[in-house]
Amino acid sequence: MYDVAIIGAGPAGSAAGKILADYGFKVAIFEKEILPRFKACGGGVAIRCKKALDRLDININEVALQEYKGFKLGYKNQLASCYLDMIMGWGVYRKDFDFLLTKKAELSGAKIFENHKIIDIKKNKNYYAIKTKNEKKTARIVFGADGVNSLVRKKLGIEYDKSKLGFCLETEVKADQSEIEEYNDMIYLDLSYLKEGYAWIFPKKNACTLNIGVGTYLNIAQNPEISLKNILLKFIKDKGFSNKIEKFFGALIPFGGAVRPLGKDNVILLGDAAGLVSPMSGEGIPYALDSGIIAADCTKKYFENKVSLLENYTLSISHLTKEVSNYALNIQKKLYGSDKHRELIVKICKQNNDIFKTIGKIFLHEISYKDGINKLSITRLIPEIIKLYYSESIFSPISSFSPSPLVKWVRM
């Protein structure tokens, strides 16, 4: 019998497995795919992950393909650029990044069962019976780290509202060095292709590729009048890469906050399975790593002090659940409003580099989402809105700018 069975060998499951094995627990990680496995993702690892990676003894440079030091933010013919005078993150292929984490867990003593799809989980008195397509195992505790379509979550009867799901479509485009250097070590985000979401380009210098994608809510992506693939193709063509497309990859993401509850009895949910993804950026890696480490620490306390695992985990991770369920959703509304609203954001960033740096640091979590709400308040932005309004109404040959987004901002 295992002390802990972890379902899913992604960042959350592998991080948890590594820490638990370091503590001396008997740990099994079950992964349905053969490792290393492909994972659709932009491949940006934010600097926020550094603390967790250090604890996991991970050297990101083993898999990093580029360091990012700034943002480019676009809306139609408007473009703002911002250097942050720091490494803000790294570009990776998730296949390599995730496998590095899993191997660390294995080296610490976690048993990895790849190509083991979970079929059923049943509680039997004080342990859980775990049935895979290959065999049966038992464990005292189960971690559901099996992603947005988590079987573990479904077995617990915990639903994730489909209206809160997001969908991303992406491709990895080959590029020469000069094309990559045009991005100047910056991530490019564009707000003009989708009303609720954004298009992105993550350059990966050492691999001579660019990850190009679009993401929005699933119900928007499923609208028969909207073709997300055509939107992505237009974005790619606009950037001059129309003849270099090989494959498209799609992925669901939990885009509307954390689930409640975060488990049942001695089964707890981690990472995407728990809905721990930023609704502002679609970013899930920091939450996956942090939730895995927190779950492992709470498990140690459970075995040593017999405190409730679920209650302790729910309390210990509450800062993350509040972040994604409350503060990030609030900022999402500020950034992804109407067309005029998004145009206003880019123009303000172009006009005022300090405000752009603030938004960049919010994306990086250098400024918390909670503090970010205050820093992007209407009272702080009124001077910039007024400056834009007067400059465009006086100096533009045809004034198309309207201060109407101001009203919507106040309502937010």
Beta strands, then each sheet from edge to edge (+ up, - down):
strand 1: 2-7
strand 2: 27-30
strand 3: 44-46
strand 4: 66-68
strand 5: 70-75
strand 6: 78-83
strand 7: 89-91
strand 8: 111-113
strand 9: 118-124
strand 10: 127-132
strand 11: 136-144
strand 12: 165-174
strand 13: 186-190
strand 14: 197-204
strand 15: 209-217
strand 16: 249-254
strand 17: 263-264
strand 18: 267-269
sheet 1: 8+ 2+ 1+ 11+ 10- 9+
sheet 2: 8+ 2+ 1+ 11+ 18+ 17-
sheet 3: 3+ 7- 4+
sheet 4: 6+ 5- 13- 14+ 15- 12+ 16-
end
